[in-house]
Amino acid sequence: MKKILFGIALILFGFFCFYVSVEANWLIVHILGLLFPVIGLAFAINGFWGKGE
């Protein structure tokens, strides 16, 4: 359950980073905004299919 929530938090943080990067024109934050949702999705799937704690 913790991994799923952490994954959702990463996805939301990634969307926020992407929005900030578009408004401020920051390249490094733009890259992070694209990476965080993918990593968050991986955590959420791993937490869903992983062993229960």
LINTATA-V414020 format. One record per helix or strand. SS is the DSSP state (2 for helix, 1 for strand). FROM is the first residue (numbers start at 1). TO is the last residue. If there is no record, write none. Layout:
BEGIN
[[SS;FROM;TO] [SS;FROM;TO]]
END
This chain:
BEGIN
[[2;2;24] [2;27;49]]
END
